[in-house]
Amino acid sequence: MLTLFTAKGSCGRASHIALEESGLAFEVQVIDLAHGDQRAPEYLTINPKGRVPALITTSGVLTESPAILFYIASMATAVNLMPKDDPFALAALQSFNAYIASTVHVAHAHGRRASRWADAPQAIASMQAKVAENMTACFRHIETNYLFGEWVMGSAYTIADPYLFTMSGWLKSDGVDIADFPKIADHYARMKERPAVRRALAAEG
Ligand SMILES: N[C@@H](CCC(=O)N[C@@H](CS)C(=O)NCC(=O)O)C(=O)O
């Protein structure tokens, strides 16, 4: 049995959806970031970084969304969530997920979590003022270079899809109109209809 720690509206949503798609047995624990649950001593024993997601497996705890997504896709046997037998295609998928984690997510975090990088109110306001511009650049890159089939990596649904879906859900609060990216807007609308996505969103509360 796997246990995923996530939070409503967080990047943990991608791993949660992937678990729902995977056919693997799992349970989910939704913690409250606004309440500070991620810094509670019991949670820090699971993830000392004080962040979600964290996945408890029979081999140990995994953190970092790309690693968790990769593990879920590796363990899933009922469905194919990544191109396991094609090294280049698998690396290209990892490249996309690494871009989300290292660039897109970080561009978004400069809005809500600007105090991670600066203390001066002026510096914080300055970083927050760049969020819409940076998220727009990220999504322009994705719109131009991905989604040449129904899904992020082409014709097959992969672990890149719930990750993009999760980031797309943040655009509105970042001051970016998803309609400016027609392929991504279409992807977001189709993802919302998937039973696995509906189940994950309902479980988040
Ligand atoms: N690089 C990590 C980022 C994890 C992360 O920053 N998660 C956020 C939610 S989206 C969080 O737990 N924030 C709580 C906090 O900053 O206190 C990943 O991709 O899993």
The ligand as a Gaussian input file, in Angstrom:
#p B3LYP/6-31G(d) Opt

LIG

0 1
 N       10.166000      20.546000      -5.753000
 C        9.023000      20.075000      -4.982000
 C        8.219000      21.281000      -4.556000
 C        7.309000      20.955000      -3.409000
 C        6.573000      22.199000      -2.930000
 O        7.103000      23.319000      -2.920000
 N        5.313000      21.989000      -2.514000
 C        4.536000      23.081000      -1.994000
 C        3.071000      22.930000      -2.452000
 S        2.880000      23.142000      -4.204000
 C        4.554000      23.068000      -0.487000
 O        4.538000      22.010000       0.107000
 N        4.575000      24.249000       0.125000
 C        4.517000      24.363000       1.543000
 C        5.396000      25.434000       2.070000
 O        6.127000      26.077000       1.305000
 O        5.352000      25.645000       3.279000
 C        8.193000      19.116000      -5.827000
 O        8.176000      19.262000      -7.039000
 O        7.598000      18.188000      -5.266000

